[in-house]
């Protein structure tokens, strides 16, 4: 799980719309304005390709998946 979380955090740092000092499990990358909709979609597509998983459209609309921790947990569950 920590590898997945690290990849998500690394992606946010590399693609954030503004500088941020710290990203943690509770960081909401959408509400905090770190990633725009294109960057979020690209993150999802990257996770799908990297971990051979698939997100359903209704999952992407879930506001809970906008935090690092929740997105990490979702990826872990999909890999089972």
mmCIF file of the N, C-alpha and C atoms, coordinates in Angstrom:
data_MODEL
# 
_entry.id   MODEL 
# 
loop_
_atom_site.group_PDB 
_atom_site.id 
_atom_site.type_symbol 
_atom_site.label_atom_id 
_atom_site.label_alt_id 
_atom_site.label_comp_id 
_atom_site.label_asym_id 
_atom_site.label_entity_id 
_atom_site.label_seq_id 
_atom_site.pdbx_PDB_ins_code 
_atom_site.Cartn_x 
_atom_site.Cartn_y 
_atom_site.Cartn_z 
_atom_site.occupancy 
_atom_site.B_iso_or_equiv 
_atom_site.pdbx_formal_charge 
_atom_site.auth_seq_id 
_atom_site.auth_comp_id 
_atom_site.auth_asym_id 
_atom_site.auth_atom_id 
_atom_site.pdbx_PDB_model_num 
ATOM 1   N N  . UNK A 1 1  ? 0.826   -1.194 0.000   1.00 0.00 ? 1  UNK A N  1 
ATOM 2   C CA . UNK A 1 1  ? 0.000   0.000  0.000   1.00 0.00 ? 1  UNK A CA 1 
ATOM 3   C C  . UNK A 1 1  ? 0.868   1.254  0.000   1.00 0.00 ? 1  UNK A C  1 
ATOM 4   N N  . UNK A 1 2  ? 1.963   1.230  0.708   1.00 0.00 ? 2  UNK A N  1 
ATOM 5   C CA . UNK A 1 2  ? 2.797   2.428  0.767   1.00 0.00 ? 2  UNK A CA 1 
ATOM 6   C C  . UNK A 1 2  ? 3.403   2.764  -0.593  1.00 0.00 ? 2  UNK A C  1 
ATOM 7   N N  . UNK A 1 3  ? 3.667   1.743  -1.429  1.00 0.00 ? 3  UNK A N  1 
ATOM 8   C CA . UNK A 1 3  ? 4.181   2.006  -2.775  1.00 0.00 ? 3  UNK A CA 1 
ATOM 9   C C  . UNK A 1 3  ? 3.148   2.754  -3.608  1.00 0.00 ? 3  UNK A C  1 
ATOM 10  N N  . UNK A 1 4  ? 1.913   2.338  -3.509  1.00 0.00 ? 4  UNK A N  1 
ATOM 11  C CA . UNK A 1 4  ? 0.837   2.988  -4.258  1.00 0.00 ? 4  UNK A CA 1 
ATOM 12  C C  . UNK A 1 4  ? 0.677   4.429  -3.770  1.00 0.00 ? 4  UNK A C  1 
ATOM 13  N N  . UNK A 1 5  ? 0.632   4.587  -2.475  1.00 0.00 ? 5  UNK A N  1 
ATOM 14  C CA . UNK A 1 5  ? 0.491   5.923  -1.892  1.00 0.00 ? 5  UNK A CA 1 
ATOM 15  C C  . UNK A 1 5  ? 1.655   6.813  -2.308  1.00 0.00 ? 5  UNK A C  1 
ATOM 16  N N  . UNK A 1 6  ? 2.850   6.278  -2.303  1.00 0.00 ? 6  UNK A N  1 
ATOM 17  C CA . UNK A 1 6  ? 4.027   7.044  -2.717  1.00 0.00 ? 6  UNK A CA 1 
ATOM 18  C C  . UNK A 1 6  ? 3.920   7.475  -4.172  1.00 0.00 ? 6  UNK A C  1 
ATOM 19  N N  . UNK A 1 7  ? 3.424   6.595  -5.029  1.00 0.00 ? 7  UNK A N  1 
ATOM 20  C CA . UNK A 1 7  ? 3.256   6.932  -6.445  1.00 0.00 ? 7  UNK A CA 1 
ATOM 21  C C  . UNK A 1 7  ? 2.230   8.047  -6.632  1.00 0.00 ? 7  UNK A C  1 
ATOM 22  N N  . UNK A 1 8  ? 1.143   7.984  -5.883  1.00 0.00 ? 8  UNK A N  1 
ATOM 23  C CA . UNK A 1 8  ? 0.110   9.021  -5.971  1.00 0.00 ? 8  UNK A CA 1 
ATOM 24  C C  . UNK A 1 8  ? 0.671   10.361 -5.508  1.00 0.00 ? 8  UNK A C  1 
ATOM 25  N N  . UNK A 1 9  ? 1.375   10.350 -4.391  1.00 0.00 ? 9  UNK A N  1 
ATOM 26  C CA . UNK A 1 9  ? 1.962   11.584 -3.867  1.00 0.00 ? 9  UNK A CA 1 
ATOM 27  C C  . UNK A 1 9  ? 2.994   12.141 -4.835  1.00 0.00 ? 9  UNK A C  1 
ATOM 28  N N  . UNK A 1 10 ? 3.825   11.278 -5.387  1.00 0.00 ? 10 UNK A N  1 
ATOM 29  C CA . UNK A 1 10 ? 4.837   11.713 -6.349  1.00 0.00 ? 10 UNK A CA 1 
ATOM 30  C C  . UNK A 1 10 ? 4.162   12.353 -7.571  1.00 0.00 ? 10 UNK A C  1 
ATOM 31  N N  . UNK A 1 11 ? 3.073   11.751 -8.035  1.00 0.00 ? 11 UNK A N  1 
ATOM 32  C CA . UNK A 1 11 ? 2.336   12.303 -9.177  1.00 0.00 ? 11 UNK A CA 1 
ATOM 33  C C  . UNK A 1 11 ? 1.789   13.692 -8.838  1.00 0.00 ? 11 UNK A C  1 
ATOM 34  N N  . UNK A 1 12 ? 1.222   13.842 -7.643  1.00 0.00 ? 12 UNK A N  1 
ATOM 35  C CA . UNK A 1 12 ? 0.653   15.140 -7.251  1.00 0.00 ? 12 UNK A CA 1 
ATOM 36  C C  . UNK A 1 12 ? 1.749   16.197 -7.187  1.00 0.00 ? 12 UNK A C  1 
ATOM 37  N N  . UNK A 1 13 ? 2.886   15.876 -6.574  1.00 0.00 ? 13 UNK A N  1 
ATOM 38  C CA . UNK A 1 13 ? 3.988   16.846 -6.528  1.00 0.00 ? 13 UNK A CA 1 
ATOM 39  C C  . UNK A 1 13 ? 4.418   17.260 -7.934  1.00 0.00 ? 13 UNK A C  1 
ATOM 40  N N  . UNK A 1 14 ? 4.504   16.295 -8.840  1.00 0.00 ? 14 UNK A N  1 
ATOM 41  C CA . UNK A 1 14 ? 4.980   16.577 -10.199 1.00 0.00 ? 14 UNK A CA 1 
ATOM 42  C C  . UNK A 1 14 ? 3.975   17.366 -11.022 1.00 0.00 ? 14 UNK A C  1 
ATOM 43  N N  . UNK A 1 15 ? 2.681   17.257 -10.692 1.00 0.00 ? 15 UNK A N  1 
ATOM 44  C CA . UNK A 1 15 ? 1.649   17.852 -11.537 1.00 0.00 ? 15 UNK A CA 1 
ATOM 45  C C  . UNK A 1 15 ? 0.800   18.910 -10.838 1.00 0.00 ? 15 UNK A C  1 
ATOM 46  N N  . UNK A 1 16 ? 1.162   19.271 -9.624  1.00 0.00 ? 16 UNK A N  1 
ATOM 47  C CA . UNK A 1 16 ? 0.372   20.242 -8.865  1.00 0.00 ? 16 UNK A CA 1 
ATOM 48  C C  . UNK A 1 16 ? 0.368   21.600 -9.559  1.00 0.00 ? 16 UNK A C  1 
ATOM 49  N N  . UNK A 1 17 ? -0.764  22.263 -9.486  1.00 0.00 ? 17 UNK A N  1 
ATOM 50  C CA . UNK A 1 17 ? -0.916  23.568 -10.125 1.00 0.00 ? 17 UNK A CA 1 
ATOM 51  C C  . UNK A 1 17 ? -0.215  24.671 -9.339  1.00 0.00 ? 17 UNK A C  1 
ATOM 52  N N  . UNK A 1 18 ? 0.104   24.402 -8.088  1.00 0.00 ? 18 UNK A N  1 
ATOM 53  C CA . UNK A 1 18 ? 0.862   25.347 -7.274  1.00 0.00 ? 18 UNK A CA 1 
ATOM 54  C C  . UNK A 1 18 ? 1.708   24.570 -6.272  1.00 0.00 ? 18 UNK A C  1 
ATOM 55  N N  . UNK A 1 19 ? 2.687   25.224 -5.730  1.00 0.00 ? 19 UNK A N  1 
ATOM 56  C CA . UNK A 1 19 ? 3.603   24.564 -4.810  1.00 0.00 ? 19 UNK A CA 1 
ATOM 57  C C  . UNK A 1 19 ? 2.900   24.232 -3.496  1.00 0.00 ? 19 UNK A C  1 
ATOM 58  N N  . UNK A 1 20 ? 3.237   23.088 -2.966  1.00 0.00 ? 20 UNK A N  1 
ATOM 59  C CA . UNK A 1 20 ? 2.681   22.649 -1.688  1.00 0.00 ? 20 UNK A CA 1 
ATOM 60  C C  . UNK A 1 20 ? 3.816   22.074 -0.854  1.00 0.00 ? 20 UNK A C  1 
ATOM 61  N N  . UNK A 1 21 ? 3.771   22.348 0.435   1.00 0.00 ? 21 UNK A N  1 
ATOM 62  C CA . UNK A 1 21 ? 4.878   21.922 1.288   1.00 0.00 ? 21 UNK A CA 1 
ATOM 63  C C  . UNK A 1 21 ? 4.784   20.450 1.682   1.00 0.00 ? 21 UNK A C  1 
ATOM 64  N N  . UNK A 1 22 ? 3.571   19.974 1.919   1.00 0.00 ? 22 UNK A N  1 
ATOM 65  C CA . UNK A 1 22 ? 3.429   18.592 2.385   1.00 0.00 ? 22 UNK A CA 1 
ATOM 66  C C  . UNK A 1 22 ? 2.138   17.983 1.859   1.00 0.00 ? 22 UNK A C  1 
ATOM 67  N N  . UNK A 1 23 ? 2.244   16.743 1.427   1.00 0.00 ? 23 UNK A N  1 
ATOM 68  C CA . UNK A 1 23 ? 1.077   15.988 0.975   1.00 0.00 ? 23 UNK A CA 1 
ATOM 69  C C  . UNK A 1 23 ? 0.987   14.748 1.851   1.00 0.00 ? 23 UNK A C  1 
ATOM 70  N N  . UNK A 1 24 ? -0.187  14.521 2.443   1.00 0.00 ? 24 UNK A N  1 
ATOM 71  C CA . UNK A 1 24 ? -0.394  13.361 3.300   1.00 0.00 ? 24 UNK A CA 1 
ATOM 72  C C  . UNK A 1 24 ? -1.642  12.606 2.886   1.00 0.00 ? 24 UNK A C  1 
ATOM 73  N N  . UNK A 1 25 ? -2.015  11.620 3.674   1.00 0.00 ? 25 UNK A N  1 
ATOM 74  C CA . UNK A 1 25 ? -3.161  10.772 3.334   1.00 0.00 ? 25 UNK A CA 1 
ATOM 75  C C  . UNK A 1 25 ? -4.470  11.550 3.290   1.00 0.00 ? 25 UNK A C  1 
ATOM 76  N N  . UNK A 1 26 ? -4.580  12.620 4.064   1.00 0.00 ? 26 UNK A N  1 
ATOM 77  C CA . UNK A 1 26 ? -5.833  13.374 4.088   1.00 0.00 ? 26 UNK A CA 1 
ATOM 78  C C  . UNK A 1 26 ? -5.854  14.535 3.091   1.00 0.00 ? 26 UNK A C  1 
ATOM 79  N N  . UNK A 1 27 ? -4.787  14.700 2.330   1.00 0.00 ? 27 UNK A N  1 
ATOM 80  C CA . UNK A 1 27 ? -4.745  15.773 1.333   1.00 0.00 ? 27 UNK A CA 1 
ATOM 81  C C  . UNK A 1 27 ? -5.816  15.542 0.278   1.00 0.00 ? 27 UNK A C  1 
ATOM 82  N N  . UNK A 1 28 ? -6.661  16.553 0.083   1.00 0.00 ? 28 UNK A N  1 
ATOM 83  C CA . UNK A 1 28 ? -7.706  16.486 -0.937  1.00 0.00 ? 28 UNK A CA 1 
ATOM 84  C C  . UNK A 1 28 ? -7.184  17.239 -2.159  1.00 0.00 ? 28 UNK A C  1 
ATOM 85  N N  . UNK A 1 29 ? -6.679  16.487 -3.130  1.00 0.00 ? 29 UNK A N  1 
ATOM 86  C CA . UNK A 1 29 ? -6.011  17.089 -4.275  1.00 0.00 ? 29 UNK A CA 1 
ATOM 87  C C  . UNK A 1 29 ? -6.956  17.841 -5.198  1.00 0.00 ? 29 UNK A C  1 
ATOM 88  N N  . UNK A 1 30 ? -8.257  17.571 -5.119  1.00 0.00 ? 30 UNK A N  1 
ATOM 89  C CA . UNK A 1 30 ? -9.235  18.297 -5.948  1.00 0.00 ? 30 UNK A CA 1 
ATOM 90  C C  . UNK A 1 30 ? -9.660  19.586 -5.257  1.00 0.00 ? 30 UNK A C  1 
ATOM 91  N N  . UNK A 1 31 ? -10.144 19.483 -4.024  1.00 0.00 ? 31 UNK A N  1 
ATOM 92  C CA . UNK A 1 31 ? -10.620 20.665 -3.298  1.00 0.00 ? 31 UNK A CA 1 
ATOM 93  C C  . UNK A 1 31 ? -9.502  21.655 -3.005  1.00 0.00 ? 31 UNK A C  1 
ATOM 94  N N  . UNK A 1 32 ? -8.285  21.150 -2.798  1.00 0.00 ? 32 UNK A N  1 
ATOM 95  C CA . UNK A 1 32 ? -7.150  22.033 -2.531  1.00 0.00 ? 32 UNK A CA 1 
ATOM 96  C C  . UNK A 1 32 ? -6.620  22.677 -3.813  1.00 0.00 ? 32 UNK A C  1 
ATOM 97  N N  . UNK A 1 33 ? -7.198  22.287 -4.951  1.00 0.00 ? 33 UNK A N  1 
ATOM 98  C CA . UNK A 1 33 ? -6.796  22.872 -6.227  1.00 0.00 ? 33 UNK A CA 1 
ATOM 99  C C  . UNK A 1 33 ? -5.415  22.446 -6.696  1.00 0.00 ? 33 UNK A C  1 
ATOM 100 N N  . UNK A 1 34 ? -4.932  21.318 -6.193  1.00 0.00 ? 34 UNK A N  1 
ATOM 101 C CA . UNK A 1 34 ? -3.607  20.847 -6.596  1.00 0.00 ? 34 UNK A CA 1 
ATOM 102 C C  . UNK A 1 34 ? -3.609  20.281 -8.005  1.00 0.00 ? 34 UNK A C  1 
ATOM 103 N N  . UNK A 1 35 ? -4.669  19.559 -8.345  1.00 0.00 ? 35 UNK A N  1 
ATOM 104 C CA . UNK A 1 35 ? -4.779  18.962 -9.671  1.00 0.00 ? 35 UNK A CA 1 
ATOM 105 C C  . UNK A 1 35 ? -6.054  19.449 -10.344 1.00 0.00 ? 35 UNK A C  1 
ATOM 106 N N  . UNK A 1 36 ? -5.950  19.803 -11.620 1.00 0.00 ? 36 UNK A N  1 
ATOM 107 C CA . UNK A 1 36 ? -7.164  20.148 -12.363 1.00 0.00 ? 36 UNK A CA 1 
ATOM 108 C C  . UNK A 1 36 ? -7.798  18.855 -12.874 1.00 0.00 ? 36 UNK A C  1 
ATOM 109 N N  . UNK A 1 37 ? -8.931  18.964 -13.513 1.00 0.00 ? 37 UNK A N  1 
ATOM 110 C CA . UNK A 1 37 ? -9.673  17.772 -13.936 1.00 0.00 ? 37 UNK A CA 1 
ATOM 111 C C  . UNK A 1 37 ? -8.868  16.919 -14.917 1.00 0.00 ? 37 UNK A C  1 
ATOM 112 N N  . UNK A 1 38 ? -8.098  17.551 -15.796 1.00 0.00 ? 38 UNK A N  1 
ATOM 113 C CA . UNK A 1 38 ? -7.270  16.796 -16.732 1.00 0.00 ? 38 UNK A CA 1 
ATOM 114 C C  . UNK A 1 38 ? -6.195  16.010 -15.992 1.00 0.00 ? 38 UNK A C  1 
ATOM 115 N N  . UNK A 1 39 ? -5.548  16.629 -15.017 1.00 0.00 ? 39 UNK A N  1 
ATOM 116 C CA . UNK A 1 39 ? -4.494  15.957 -14.248 1.00 0.00 ? 39 UNK A CA 1 
ATOM 117 C C  . UNK A 1 39 ? -5.066  14.806 -13.421 1.00 0.00 ? 39 UNK A C  1 
ATOM 118 N N  . UNK A 1 40 ? -6.276  14.999 -12.881 1.00 0.00 ? 40 UNK A N  1 
ATOM 119 C CA . UNK A 1 40 ? -6.916  13.921 -12.115 1.00 0.00 ? 40 UNK A CA 1 
ATOM 120 C C  . UNK A 1 40 ? -7.224  12.746 -13.031 1.00 0.00 ? 40 UNK A C  1 
ATOM 121 N N  . UNK A 1 41 ? -7.767  13.029 -14.206 1.00 0.00 ? 41 UNK A N  1 
ATOM 122 C CA . UNK A 1 41 ? -8.069  11.961 -15.166 1.00 0.00 ? 41 UNK A CA 1 
ATOM 123 C C  . UNK A 1 41 ? -6.789  11.231 -15.561 1.00 0.00 ? 41 UNK A C  1 
ATOM 124 N N  . UNK A 1 42 ? -5.727  11.977 -15.780 1.00 0.00 ? 42 UNK A N  1 
ATOM 125 C CA . UNK A 1 42 ? -4.450  11.363 -16.128 1.00 0.00 ? 42 UNK A CA 1 
ATOM 126 C C  . UNK A 1 42 ? -3.927  10.492 -14.985 1.00 0.00 ? 42 UNK A C  1 
ATOM 127 N N  . UNK A 1 43 ? -4.098  10.942 -13.745 1.00 0.00 ? 43 UNK A N  1 
ATOM 128 C CA . UNK A 1 43 ? -3.701  10.143 -12.587 1.00 0.00 ? 43 UNK A CA 1 
ATOM 129 C C  . UNK A 1 43 ? -4.473  8.826  -12.561 1.00 0.00 ? 43 UNK A C  1 
ATOM 130 N N  . UNK A 1 44 ? -5.772  8.899  -12.775 1.00 0.00 ? 44 UNK A N  1 
ATOM 131 C CA . UNK A 1 44 ? -6.605  7.692  -12.779 1.00 0.00 ? 44 UNK A CA 1 
ATOM 132 C C  . UNK A 1 44 ? -6.159  6.733  -13.880 1.00 0.00 ? 44 UNK A C  1 
ATOM 133 N N  . UNK A 1 45 ? -5.920  7.266  -15.070 1.00 0.00 ? 45 UNK A N  1 
ATOM 134 C CA . UNK A 1 45 ? -5.486  6.417  -16.189 1.00 0.00 ? 45 UNK A CA 1 
ATOM 135 C C  . UNK A 1 45 ? -4.116  5.802  -15.908 1.00 0.00 ? 45 UNK A C  1 
ATOM 136 N N  . UNK A 1 46 ? -3.243  6.556  -15.256 1.00 0.00 ? 46 UNK A N  1 
ATOM 137 C CA . UNK A 1 46 ? -1.922  6.044  -14.890 1.00 0.00 ? 46 UNK A CA 1 
ATOM 138 C C  . UNK A 1 46 ? -2.051  4.899  -13.889 1.00 0.00 ? 46 UNK A C  1 
ATOM 139 N N  . UNK A 1 47 ? -2.901  5.077  -12.887 1.00 0.00 ? 47 UNK A N  1 
ATOM 140 C CA . UNK A 1 47 ? -3.119  4.020  -11.895 1.00 0.00 ? 47 UNK A CA 1 
ATOM 141 C C  . UNK A 1 47 ? -3.727  2.780  -12.538 1.00 0.00 ? 47 UNK A C  1 
ATOM 142 N N  . UNK A 1 48 ? -4.686  2.974  -13.435 1.00 0.00 ? 48 UNK A N  1 
ATOM 143 C CA . UNK A 1 48 ? -5.302  1.835  -14.125 1.00 0.00 ? 48 UNK A CA 1 
ATOM 144 C C  . UNK A 1 48 ? -4.260  1.042  -14.908 1.00 0.00 ? 48 UNK A C  1 
ATOM 145 N N  . UNK A 1 49 ? -3.387  1.735  -15.621 1.00 0.00 ? 49 UNK A N  1 
ATOM 146 C CA . UNK A 1 49 ? -2.366  1.056  -16.422 1.00 0.00 ? 49 UNK A CA 1 
ATOM 147 C C  . UNK A 1 49 ? -1.303  0.396  -15.553 1.00 0.00 ? 49 UNK A C  1 
ATOM 148 N N  . UNK A 1 50 ? -0.848  1.119  -14.545 1.00 0.00 ? 50 UNK A N  1 
ATOM 149 C CA . UNK A 1 50 ? 0.231   0.621  -13.686 1.00 0.00 ? 50 UNK A CA 1 
ATOM 150 C C  . UNK A 1 50 ? -0.185  -0.608 -12.880 1.00 0.00 ? 50 UNK A C  1 
ATOM 151 N N  . UNK A 1 51 ? -1.411  -0.598 -12.351 1.00 0.00 ? 51 UNK A N  1 
ATOM 152 C CA . UNK A 1 51 ? -1.843  -1.663 -11.448 1.00 0.00 ? 51 UNK A CA 1 
ATOM 153 C C  . UNK A 1 51 ? -2.874  -2.599 -12.072 1.00 0.00 ? 51 UNK A C  1 
ATOM 154 N N  . UNK A 1 52 ? -3.116  -2.432 -13.385 1.00 0.00 ? 52 UNK A N  1 
ATOM 155 C CA . UNK A 1 52 ? -4.034  -3.299 -14.131 1.00 0.00 ? 52 UNK A CA 1 
ATOM 156 C C  . UNK A 1 52 ? -5.390  -3.405 -13.448 1.00 0.00 ? 52 UNK A C  1 
ATOM 157 N N  . UNK A 1 53 ? -5.963  -2.245 -13.174 1.00 0.00 ? 53 UNK A N  1 
ATOM 158 C CA . UNK A 1 53 ? -7.279  -2.155 -12.549 1.00 0.00 ? 53 UNK A CA 1 
ATOM 159 C C  . UNK A 1 53 ? -8.164  -1.297 -13.437 1.00 0.00 ? 53 UNK A C  1 
ATOM 160 N N  . UNK A 1 54 ? -9.444  -1.204 -13.095 1.00 0.00 ? 54 UNK A N  1 
ATOM 161 C CA . UNK A 1 54 ? -10.372 -0.378 -13.852 1.00 0.00 ? 54 UNK A CA 1 
ATOM 162 C C  . UNK A 1 54 ? -11.316 0.322  -12.884 1.00 0.00 ? 54 UNK A C  1 
ATOM 163 N N  . UNK A 1 55 ? -11.424 1.635  -13.021 1.00 0.00 ? 55 UNK A N  1 
ATOM 164 C CA . UNK A 1 55 ? -12.383 2.414  -12.246 1.00 0.00 ? 55 UNK A CA 1 
ATOM 165 C C  . UNK A 1 55 ? -13.675 2.531  -13.036 1.00 0.00 ? 55 UNK A C  1 
ATOM 166 N N  . UNK A 1 56 ? -14.795 2.434  -12.346 1.00 0.00 ? 56 UNK A N  1 
ATOM 167 C CA . UNK A 1 56 ? -16.102 2.628  -12.965 1.00 0.00 ? 56 UNK A CA 1 
ATOM 168 C C  . UNK A 1 56 ? -16.465 4.113  -12.902 1.00 0.00 ? 56 UNK A C  1 
ATOM 169 N N  . UNK A 1 57 ? -17.256 4.612  -13.850 1.00 0.00 ? 57 UNK A N  1 
ATOM 170 C CA . UNK A 1 57 ? -17.622 6.033  -13.863 1.00 0.00 ? 57 UNK A CA 1 
ATOM 171 C C  . UNK A 1 57 ? -18.219 6.532  -12.538 1.00 0.00 ? 57 UNK A C  1 
ATOM 172 N N  . UNK A 1 58 ? -19.074 5.716  -11.907 1.00 0.00 ? 58 UNK A N  1 
ATOM 173 C CA . UNK A 1 58 ? -19.674 6.159  -10.641 1.00 0.00 ? 58 UNK A CA 1 
ATOM 174 C C  . UNK A 1 58 ? -18.627 6.286  -9.527  1.00 0.00 ? 58 UNK A C  1 
ATOM 175 N N  . UNK A 1 59 ? -17.561 5.505  -9.601  1.00 0.00 ? 59 UNK A N  1 
ATOM 176 C CA . UNK A 1 59 ? -16.499 5.615  -8.598  1.00 0.00 ? 59 UNK A CA 1 
ATOM 177 C C  . UNK A 1 59 ? -15.754 6.946  -8.748  1.00 0.00 ? 59 UNK A C  1 
ATOM 178 N N  . UNK A 1 60 ? -15.560 7.373  -9.973  1.00 0.00 ? 60 UNK A N  1 
ATOM 179 C CA . UNK A 1 60 ? -14.823 8.609  -10.222 1.00 0.00 ? 60 UNK A CA 1 
ATOM 180 C C  . UNK A 1 60 ? -15.594 9.831  -9.748  1.00 0.00 ? 60 UNK A C  1 
ATOM 181 N N  . UNK A 1 61 ? -16.905 9.700  -9.632  1.00 0.00 ? 61 UNK A N  1 
ATOM 182 C CA . UNK A 1 61 ? -17.733 10.808 -9.159  1.00 0.00 ? 61 UNK A CA 1 
ATOM 183 C C  . UNK A 1 61 ? -17.788 10.875 -7.631  1.00 0.00 ? 61 UNK A C  1 
ATOM 184 N N  . UNK A 1 62 ? -17.255 9.873  -6.957  1.00 0.00 ? 62 UNK A N  1 
ATOM 185 C CA . UNK A 1 62 ? -17.287 9.808  -5.496  1.00 0.00 ? 62 UNK A CA 1 
ATOM 186 C C  . UNK A 1 62 ? -16.304 10.818 -4.901  1.00 0.00 ? 62 UNK A C  1 
ATOM 187 N N  . UNK A 1 63 ? -16.805 11.829 -4.163  1.00 0.00 ? 63 UNK A N  1 
ATOM 188 C CA . UNK A 1 63 ? -15.902 12.832 -3.578  1.00 0.00 ? 63 UNK A CA 1 
ATOM 189 C C  . UNK A 1 63 ? -14.897 12.248 -2.586  1.00 0.00 ? 63 UNK A C  1 
ATOM 190 N N  . UNK A 1 64 ? -15.198 11.092 -2.033  1.00 0.00 ? 64 UNK A N  1 
ATOM 191 C CA . UNK A 1 64 ? -14.286 10.470 -1.070  1.00 0.00 ? 64 UNK A CA 1 
ATOM 192 C C  . UNK A 1 64 ? -12.966 10.070 -1.723  1.00 0.00 ? 64 UNK A C  1 
ATOM 193 N N  . UNK A 1 65 ? -12.975 9.788  -3.018  1.00 0.00 ? 65 UNK A N  1 
ATOM 194 C CA . UNK A 1 65 ? -11.751 9.359  -3.696  1.00 0.00 ? 65 UNK A CA 1 
ATOM 195 C C  . UNK A 1 65 ? -10.829 10.517 -4.057  1.00 0.00 ? 65 UNK A C  1 
ATOM 196 N N  . UNK A 1 66 ? -11.149 11.692 -3.589  1.00 0.00 ? 66 UNK A N  1 
ATOM 197 C CA . UNK A 1 66 ? -10.320 12.861 -3.881  1.00 0.00 ? 66 UNK A CA 1 
ATOM 198 C C  . UNK A 1 66 ? -9.219  13.080 -2.856  1.00 0.00 ? 66 UNK A C  1 
ATOM 199 N N  . UNK A 1 67 ? -9.102  12.148 -1.913  1.00 0.00 ? 67 UNK A N  1 
ATOM 200 C CA . UNK A 1 67 ? -8.003  12.235 -0.959  1.00 0.00 ? 67 UNK A CA 1 
ATOM 201 C C  . UNK A 1 67 ? -6.993  11.137 -1.273  1.00 0.00 ? 67 UNK A C  1 
ATOM 202 N N  . UNK A 1 68 ? -5.756  11.390 -0.917  1.00 0.00 ? 68 UNK A N  1 
ATOM 203 C CA . UNK A 1 68 ? -4.683  10.440 -1.190  1.00 0.00 ? 68 UNK A CA 1 
ATOM 204 C C  . UNK A 1 68 ? -4.971  9.094  -0.533  1.00 0.00 ? 68 UNK A C  1 
ATOM 205 N N  . UNK A 1 69 ? -5.388  9.112  0.723   1.00 0.00 ? 69 UNK A N  1 
ATOM 206 C CA . UNK A 1 69 ? -5.638  7.864  1.452   1.00 0.00 ? 69 UNK A CA 1 
ATOM 207 C C  . UNK A 1 69 ? -6.766  7.043  0.872   1.00 0.00 ? 69 UNK A C  1 
ATOM 208 N N  . UNK A 1 70 ? -7.872  7.690  0.532   1.00 0.00 ? 70 UNK A N  1 
ATOM 209 C CA . UNK A 1 70 ? -9.023  6.961  -0.012  1.00 0.00 ? 70 UNK A CA 1 
ATOM 210 C C  . UNK A 1 70 ? -8.721  6.405  -1.392  1.00 0.00 ? 70 UNK A C  1 
ATOM 211 N N  . UNK A 1 71 ? -8.028  7.172  -2.219  1.00 0.00 ? 71 UNK A N  1 
ATOM 212 C CA . UNK A 1 71 ? -7.670  6.685  -3.548  1.00 0.00 ? 71 UNK A CA 1 
ATOM 213 C C  . UNK A 1 71 ? -6.704  5.509  -3.443  1.00 0.00 ? 71 UNK A C  1 
ATOM 214 N N  . UNK A 1 72 ? -5.761  5.602  -2.534  1.00 0.00 ? 72 UNK A N  1 
ATOM 215 C CA . UNK A 1 72 ? -4.821  4.500  -2.308  1.00 0.00 ? 72 UNK A CA 1 
ATOM 216 C C  . UNK A 1 72 ? -5.574  3.238  -1.891  1.00 0.00 ? 72 UNK A C  1 
ATOM 217 N N  . UNK A 1 73 ? -6.484  3.371  -0.939  1.00 0.00 ? 73 UNK A N  1 
ATOM 218 C CA . UNK A 1 73 ? -7.252  2.223  -0.458  1.00 0.00 ? 73 UNK A CA 1 
ATOM 219 C C  . UNK A 1 73 ? -8.092  1.606  -1.568  1.00 0.00 ? 73 UNK A C  1 
ATOM 220 N N  . UNK A 1 74 ? -8.676  2.442  -2.407  1.00 0.00 ? 74 UNK A N  1 
ATOM 221 C CA . UNK A 1 74 ? -9.480  1.944  -3.521  1.00 0.00 ? 74 UNK A CA 1 
ATOM 222 C C  . UNK A 1 74 ? -8.624  1.124  -4.488  1.00 0.00 ? 74 UNK A C  1 
ATOM 223 N N  . UNK A 1 75 ? -7.434  1.602  -4.794  1.00 0.00 ? 75 UNK A N  1 
ATOM 224 C CA . UNK A 1 75 ? -6.534  0.864  -5.685  1.00 0.00 ? 75 UNK A CA 1 
ATOM 225 C C  . UNK A 1 75 ? -6.178  -0.489 -5.072  1.00 0.00 ? 75 UNK A C  1 
ATOM 226 N N  . UNK A 1 76 ? -5.852  -0.482 -3.779  1.00 0.00 ? 76 UNK A N  1 
ATOM 227 C CA . UNK A 1 76 ? -5.500  -1.728 -3.084  1.00 0.00 ? 76 UNK A CA 1 
ATOM 228 C C  . UNK A 1 76 ? -6.643  -2.735 -3.163  1.00 0.00 ? 76 UNK A C  1 
ATOM 229 N N  . UNK A 1 77 ? -7.864  -2.272 -2.907  1.00 0.00 ? 77 UNK A N  1 
ATOM 230 C CA . UNK A 1 77 ? -9.027  -3.165 -2.941  1.00 0.00 ? 77 UNK A CA 1 
ATOM 231 C C  . UNK A 1 77 ? -9.264  -3.706 -4.355  1.00 0.00 ? 77 UNK A C  1 
ATOM 232 N N  . UNK A 1 78 ? -9.046  -2.893 -5.371  1.00 0.00 ? 78 UNK A N  1 
ATOM 233 C CA . UNK A 1 78 ? -9.254  -3.349 -6.737  1.00 0.00 ? 78 UNK A CA 1 
ATOM 234 C C  . UNK A 1 78 ? -8.216  -4.383 -7.172  1.00 0.00 ? 78 UNK A C  1 
ATOM 235 N N  . UNK A 1 79 ? -7.076  -4.377 -6.530  1.00 0.00 ? 79 UNK A N  1 
ATOM 236 C CA . UNK A 1 79 ? -6.014  -5.332 -6.885  1.00 0.00 ? 79 UNK A CA 1 
ATOM 237 C C  . UNK A 1 79 ? -6.239  -6.715 -6.298  1.00 0.00 ? 79 UNK A C  1 
ATOM 238 N N  . UNK A 1 80 ? -7.189  -6.848 -5.399  1.00 0.00 ? 80 UNK A N  1 
ATOM 239 C CA . UNK A 1 80 ? -7.452  -8.147 -4.752  1.00 0.00 ? 80 UNK A CA 1 
ATOM 240 C C  . UNK A 1 80 ? -8.154  -9.090 -5.678  1.00 0.00 ? 80 UNK A C  1 
# 
